Amino acid sequence: MDAYLKNQFDFTGVKAALLVEQSILVILRDNKPDIPWPNTWELPGGGREGQETPLECLQREVWEELGLTLTEESIIWSKIYPSMLDKDRSAVFVVGRISQEQYREIRFGDEGQEFKLM
């Protein structure tokens, strides 16, 4: 895991491609006009709260959205990119692996309409 995932720096949020064998887990966003990109399929993750590190932000978002505890060991790649929401800040993208058992244990949260593997 890249060291910066545990560091505090200014970033807008984290998104993750969570692999389940040869598939990627995606979430259908809520269909609300007051959120960015309503009713579209996207990757788990979201915005930073307080002084979270990228890892803390990702772990919180995955817990809130999917009811899964994402471990450091499940992260296989990451990179810092320019944020799509604020051109003067960064965002973090992560690739991780979860097992079929973890996928079956998903308890979908109160954000989003559904989830599936693609």
PEFEN-V158411 format. One record per residue. N is the residue number from 0. RES is the residue in one small letter. SS is DSSP state (hx for helix, st for strand, lp for the rest). PSI is psi in radians with two decimals (none if undefined). Layout:
n->N res->RES ss->SS psi->PSI
n->N res->RES ss->SS psi->PSI
//
This chain:
n->0 res->m ss->lp psi->2.40
n->1 res->d ss->lp psi->2.39
n->2 res->a ss->hx psi->-0.59
n->3 res->y ss->hx psi->-0.30
n->4 res->l ss->hx psi->-0.36
n->5 res->k ss->hx psi->0.07
n->6 res->n ss->lp psi->2.64
n->7 res->q ss->lp psi->2.17
n->8 res->f ss->lp psi->3.00
n->9 res->d ss->lp psi->1.93
n->10 res->f ss->st psi->2.73
n->11 res->t ss->st psi->-0.54
n->12 res->g ss->st psi->-3.05
n->13 res->v ss->st psi->2.41
n->14 res->k ss->st psi->2.63
n->15 res->a ss->st psi->2.33
n->16 res->a ss->st psi->1.85
n->17 res->l ss->st psi->2.01
n->18 res->l ss->st psi->2.36
n->19 res->v ss->st psi->1.74
n->20 res->e ss->lp psi->-2.02
n->21 res->q ss->lp psi->0.20
n->22 res->s ss->st psi->2.86
n->23 res->i ss->st psi->2.36
n->24 res->l ss->st psi->2.24
n->25 res->v ss->st psi->2.75
n->26 res->i ss->st psi->2.38
n->27 res->l ss->st psi->2.02
n->28 res->r ss->lp psi->2.73
n->29 res->d ss->lp psi->2.69
n->30 res->n ss->lp psi->1.18
n->31 res->k ss->lp psi->2.26
n->32 res->p ss->lp psi->-0.27
n->33 res->d ss->lp psi->0.12
n->34 res->i ss->lp psi->2.69
n->35 res->p ss->lp psi->2.42
n->36 res->w ss->lp psi->1.01
n->37 res->p ss->lp psi->2.61
n->38 res->n ss->lp psi->0.61
n->39 res->t ss->lp psi->2.70
n->40 res->w ss->st psi->2.40
n->41 res->e ss->st psi->3.10
n->42 res->l ss->lp psi->2.68
n->43 res->p ss->st psi->2.69
n->44 res->g ss->st psi->-3.05
n->45 res->g ss->st psi->-2.83
n->46 res->g ss->st psi->2.63
n->47 res->r ss->lp psi->2.48
n->48 res->e ss->lp psi->2.30
n->49 res->g ss->lp psi->-2.32
n->50 res->q ss->lp psi->0.57
n->51 res->e ss->lp psi->2.59
n->52 res->t ss->lp psi->2.89
n->53 res->p ss->hx psi->-0.71
n->54 res->l ss->hx psi->-0.79
n->55 res->e ss->hx psi->-0.72
n->56 res->c ss->hx psi->-0.84
n->57 res->l ss->hx psi->-0.80
n->58 res->q ss->hx psi->-0.73
n->59 res->r ss->hx psi->-0.83
n->60 res->e ss->hx psi->-0.75
n->61 res->v ss->hx psi->-0.64
n->62 res->w ss->hx psi->-0.84
n->63 res->e ss->hx psi->-0.73
n->64 res->e ss->hx psi->-0.59
n->65 res->l ss->hx psi->-0.17
n->66 res->g ss->lp psi->0.41
n->67 res->l ss->lp psi->2.48
n->68 res->t ss->lp psi->1.97
n->69 res->l ss->lp psi->2.12
n->70 res->t ss->lp psi->2.79
n->71 res->e ss->hx psi->-0.64
n->72 res->e ss->hx psi->-0.37
n->73 res->s ss->hx psi->-0.20
n->74 res->i ss->st psi->2.18
n->75 res->i ss->st psi->-0.22
n->76 res->w ss->st psi->2.61
n->77 res->s ss->st psi->2.79
n->78 res->k ss->st psi->2.59
n->79 res->i ss->st psi->2.32
n->80 res->y ss->st psi->2.85
n->81 res->p ss->st psi->2.42
n->82 res->s ss->lp psi->2.47
n->83 res->m ss->lp psi->-0.36
n->84 res->l ss->lp psi->-0.46
n->85 res->d ss->lp psi->1.84
n->86 res->k ss->lp psi->-0.29
n->87 res->d ss->lp psi->0.04
n->88 res->r ss->lp psi->3.03
n->89 res->s ss->st psi->2.83
n->90 res->a ss->st psi->2.85
n->91 res->v ss->st psi->2.39
n->92 res->f ss->st psi->2.35
n->93 res->v ss->st psi->2.53
n->94 res->v ss->st psi->2.29
n->95 res->g ss->st psi->2.94
n->96 res->r ss->st psi->2.39
n->97 res->i ss->lp psi->2.69
n->98 res->s ss->lp psi->2.89
n->99 res->q ss->hx psi->-0.65
n->100 res->e ss->hx psi->-0.79
n->101 res->q ss->hx psi->-0.73
n->102 res->y ss->hx psi->-0.76
n->103 res->r ss->hx psi->-0.39
n->104 res->e ss->lp psi->0.01
n->105 res->i ss->lp psi->2.31
n->106 res->r ss->lp psi->1.68
n->107 res->f ss->lp psi->2.31
n->108 res->g ss->lp psi->-2.79
n->109 res->d ss->lp psi->0.14
n->110 res->e ss->lp psi->2.37
n->111 res->g ss->lp psi->2.81
n->112 res->q ss->lp psi->-0.59
n->113 res->e ss->st psi->2.99
n->114 res->f ss->st psi->2.75
n->115 res->k ss->st psi->3.00
n->116 res->l ss->st psi->2.44
n->117 res->m ss->lp psi->none
//
